[in-house]
């Protein structure tokens, strides 16, 4: 470490202690906004960057757009002048730390789509100045930070380890979780070098309750993938058990309720209509793609992916069987889909299996409406461009009775399920809502 680098590190560390570090957060969505608020509430000045001008305007006005976060914290941060928002990336030069929380989707070939990380790194590159700390939070494959991002930043002529610091700290948001939020979820931090890891850890320690340092940015990247692959693989297991037990005439929910009583050696996961959310459906493919570079086939992970991807088709088959048993065809049938969000009690539709269900049902000639108390208007989705926009229908007895099938895809607590069961011709339940048998309820 040169004397100049040591001086930059010392100056940055002191600014963190004094809360004079100006923090920039790139990507003000489900990850970036709560992260920005966590820093604001610890006395830091934060600038949120986003390419969505409508989102920026709402932030400036202190208006919330993420339901479970509400508006009170946001409005207070804006009113106090602690949180600003902009679509002008020239302002990256104003901030000292840049935390990147942009999407990392997959291509149609299920390979990492790095365009948002690349474009953000290029924006930072063009405004990079000595002393900048850049931390990537987006879920990605091991090596992204120290190979891809570092390479782009060094195109500026500035050198990592001399002019700027670089680290990785995976986001661990769980939208709608009232028990754990940004401030109380332990933060894993790995630097591309020790100085970067040390500074990034010091910054996060000022905003969250616990920081866990690992030996490298790659270890931090792998930690995030491991967490989500663990979840995806176990969900695949219970999804497969669901199919097997259903054929045997056994209720998988009855089995899981009983298995959960074992006080050791069992961790519960629930089956469903398919994976959803911004991480679980995507993350395994980031590792399998990177593993191929090393000549390693991740067969177990890929098999779990196949099981989970097959779930919407299985559910549609159960809908078709339920109609056939009542002398009806799927083509021309009216179906009400309950739930568009990827999990209960949130307004987040990202990668929700509900869209694939809707697509597959309409592809087979069914007429599909939806009801979701948290998503009044169906957003356009990149993965399902052919789906026509529509609004959530009101949910009452007469509405329910008008459909041939009510398909429960998301088990929002605001829905009166007993009313649904009492008036529906057929209910297909993918979430284990009905534990007591009903003549018109089919488990899927």
N, C-alpha and C positions, 0 to 999 in steps of 0.2 A: 504493500500500500504506500503510495506516495504521500508526501507531506500535504499536497493540495487535496488529495482524496480524504485524508484523515481530517483535514480542516472542514471539508464539506460534511463529513459524517458527524463531526462534533457540533457543527452549526445546526444541522437538521435535528439531531437528538435534543438539543436545547430548545428548539422551536416547538417540538412536541411537548416537552415539559411545561412550557409557558403557554401552550394552546394558541400559538401564533402561526402554526402550520396551516396553510390554506389547502383544503382538500378538494380535489376534483373527482367527480364520479361520472364515468361515461356509460350511458345506458340507464335510464331512470324508470325501469320496469319493476317487476316483482322482486328483484334482487337489489337493484341500484337505489330505489327510493328508500326502503327501510334502512339500508346501509348509510345513506346520506343523513337520515334522521338520527341514527345512532350517534354519529359524529357531532351533529348539531347540538344534541342534548348533553354532550360533554364539553360544550363551549367552543367547538371549532367552527370556523367559517367554511361553508361548503358551496361549491358551484356544481350544479348538475348539468351534464351535457347530453343532448339527445337530438337525433335528426328529425324527430316528430314534432313539428311546430305546434300542433294542437296540444300535445302533452306539455310542452314548454310554457305555453300560454296559461294552461291550468295551474302549473306549478307556481308561476309568477303571481297568480291570483290567489294562491293558497287553497286551491280547489283539488280535492282528492279524486283519483280515478281508479284506485285499488280498494275494493269494498272493505276487506277485512282490516285495512289500516285506518279507516275512517278519515276524518279531515282535521281533527283537533290538533294533533301533533304537527301536522304539516302547516296548518294556518299559523300556529304559534312560532314555528321556525322562520317562516316567511316574514311575519310581522316584526320579529326581533331583528331581522336583517341577517340572520345566520345562514339562510338558504337562498341561493339564487339559482336561476335556470337560464340556459341559453342553447341555441343551435349554432352559435358562432364558435367554431373550434379554434379560432385564433386566440381565444381566451385561455386555452390550455397553457399558454406561456405565463399566465398570472398565478397559477396554482403551484404548490410545492410537491404534492403527492397526487398521483393520478391512479385511481382505482377503476379497472375496466371490467364492466359487467354487461357484456353484449351477448346476443344469442350465438349458440353453436349448434345449428341444426345438422341434419344429414342430407346428402344429395339423394336423388332417386335411386342411385346404386347403393345406398346405405353406406356411403363413405363420408368422412368428416367434411363439412362445408365450412371452410375457414375464412370466407370472404369478410365477415363482420370483424373478426379479429385482425385480419390483414389491413382492412381499410382504417380501422381505429389506430393500429400501430403506425400506419403511414401518416395519419393526421398528427399523432404525437411526434413522430420523427421530424416533421416540418416545423415544429415549435419547441423541440427539445432544447433544454438549456442546462448548464452545469448545476448539479445538485438535485435534479429531478429524481423522485422515487416513483417508479411505475410498478404497480401490482396488478397482475391479471387474476380475475376471479372466475371467469367463464370456465365451465367444465370442458376439459379437452384431454388430448392424449399426452403421455409423458414425453417431454422434449419440446413442447410448443413454446414454452417461455424462453428456454436457453438456446434454442435453435432458431425458430421462426421469428419470434418477437425481437429477440436480441439482434438478429441479422438485419431486420428492417430498421430498427432504431440506429444501428451503427452505420447505416447508409447516410446518416446526417453528417458523418465525419467525426462525431463524438464517440468516445470509447467507453464501453462498459468497464466498470472497475476504476475508471479514472474520472469520468464526467457525470455518470448517472448510475443509479441503483435500480436493480430489477429483481422482483420476487413473484411468487405465486401463492395465493391464499384462496382455496376453493370456497365458493358460496355454499351455504348449508341451509338456505331458507326452506321452510315448510309452510307455505301459505295457509292461513287460517288456523294454525296451531296456537291455541291460547296458552299452552304451558311453556312453549319455547319460542323465543323471538330472537332477533339479531343480537341483542345485548347479552342474552343468557346462553346462547349456543357457543360452545368452545370453538375457537378460530385456529385452524391449522395454518401454519406459515412456513414456507420454505424459500430461502433466497438462492439466487443463482451463484452468489458467493456469501461468505459469512457476514460481511458488512451489510449487504442488502437484507439478509434474513434478520439481522439484529435490528435494523431500522424499521423494517416492516412490522416486526413483532412489537416494537416499542409503540408504533403508531396505533396498531389495533388494541394493544393493552390499555390505551387511553380511552377506548370506546366500548370494549366488550369485557365480560367478566373473567374470561380465561383465554389465554393464548397457548397453543401447543406447537412448539417449534420442531421441525423435522430437518434432516440433514441436507436437503436439496430441494430445488423447485420441482424436480422430477418426482421425488418422493411425495410431495404435496399433491401433485397432479394425480399420481397413482392412488393416493389415499381416497380422493373423491371418487374415482372410478371403482375402487374396491367396495366402498360403501354402497354404491348404487347397483353394482353387479351382484353383490350379496342379496340385495332386495329383489332384483329382477329374477335371479335364479330360484329363490325360495317361492316367489309368486308363481313362477312356472311350475314348480313342484305341486303346489296346491291346486293350480288350474288343471294339471294332468290328473291328480287324484279326484278332482270333481267329476271329470269325464268318466273315469273308471268306476267310481262309486255310484254315479248316476245309472250306469248300465247294470250295476248289481242291485239297484233298488235301495241304495243307502244314501241318506242325506249327509252331504259333506259338512254342512254347518253343524249338525248334531255331533259329528265326529270331532270337529275342531273345538267345539265348546267343551267336550269331554277331555280331549288331549291337553287342552290349556290348563287343566287342573293339576297336571304334573308340575311340581315345584322346581324341577331341574331338568336340563337336557332337552327342553322343547321351547321353541320361540314361535309364537303364532304369526302366521301370514294368512291373508284372506284371498280367496279367488275372486274373479270378476270378469267383466266382458272384454278385457284387454288392458294393456298398460296405458297410462296417461301421464301428463305433466311434462315439465321441461327437461327432466333428467332421466328418469328410470327407463323410458322406452328407447333412449338414444345412446346413453353412456356405454353400454356393453359394446356397441359397434365401434366406438372410438378405440377401445383396447384391441378388439379383434383385428381391426385395420392395421394398427401399429405393430401388433404381434407378427403379422405376415411379413413385415420388413425384416424380422429376425428369423424367418422360416419356421415359425411356430403356429400350429393350428389350435385354436381355442375351441375345441369341439364341444365341450360341456357348456360353455357360455353360448355358443351359437345354437345348440340344441334348445336351450332354455328360450332363446329368442324366437325360434320356430314355434315352440309351444304357445308363447304369449301372443305372437302375431296371428296364430290360428284361432284365437278365442272369439273374435267377432263373427267369423264364419260358423263356429259352433253355435253361437247364440242365434244367429239367423236361421240355422237349421232347426233349433228348438221352436222358434216362432212359426216356421213353416209346418212343423209337426203338430203344433197346437192348433193351427188353422185346419190342417188336414183332418184331425180327429173330430172336428166340428163341421166337416163337409165344406170347408172353404178353401180357396186357393190363395196363395200369397199375392199373385198378380191381381191388382184391383182392390186389395184389402186396405182398410184405413187403420193406420197404426199411430198411436200416440207414444212418443219417446219421452220418458220422464228423466230429465237431467242431461245437460249439455256440458257442464263443467267436468273436469277430469276426476274430481273427488268431491265429497259432500261439503256443503256449506261454504263454498267459495265461488268467486266469479271468474275463475281462471280456466279457459277452454283449451289451453295449449296441449296438443297431441292427444286430446280426449278420444277414447274409443267410440264415443257417441257419434262422431263424424263418420267414422268408418262404418258403423252400423247403419246410419242414415243413408250413406252412399250405397251400401250393398242392398238395402231394402228397396230403395228407389230403382236401382239397377234391375231388380227383379220384378218391377212393376207395381210395387206398393205405393200408396199415398201416405206420406209421413209428415206429421206435425210434431212439435215438441213443446214441453213446458219446463221451464227452469226459473225458479223464483229469484235467482241471482243473475241471470243473463237474459234480459228482456228482448234483445235483438241478436240474432245469430251473426257473428262476425264472419267475414270472408277468411278462409283458411288456405294457406299456401299449398298444403298437401291435398286439399280437396277442392280444386278450383271450379269443378263442375256443379257444386252444390248451390242451389238458388237461395238467396237471402230470404229470411222469414222472421216473424216475430213469435215470441212465446205465447201460446194460447192460455186463456184463463182455465183454471182447474176447478170444476164443480161437478156435481153428480150428473147433470145432463150432458156435459161435455164428455166425461168419461164413458158414459153409456153409448155415445155415438160412434165409438171406435171398436173395431173388431178385436184389436189387441192393444193392451197398455204394456209397454216394455220399460221396465225399471233399469236404467243404465247408471244412474247416480242416486244415492240414497240420501238426498237432502232432508234435514229434519223438519223443514217447514211444510212438507207435504203430509196431508192427512191420508195415510195409507189404508186405514180401515174403511174410509169413505171410498177410496179407489177400489178396494176388493169387493165392497158391497155393491158397486154399480157397474164395474167392468164386466164385459163378456168373458175376456180372458186376460190374465196378468202373467207376463213372463218376468220372473224375478232373478236378476243376475247378481244381486248384492246381499242375499240372505235376509231381506227385510221381514219376510213372513216365516217365523219359526213354527207357528201352529199351522197345521194343514188346512187349506181351503180348497174346495172342489174346483175352483176356477183359477187357481194359481199353479203355474208351472215353474219349477226351479231350473235355472240355466247358469 
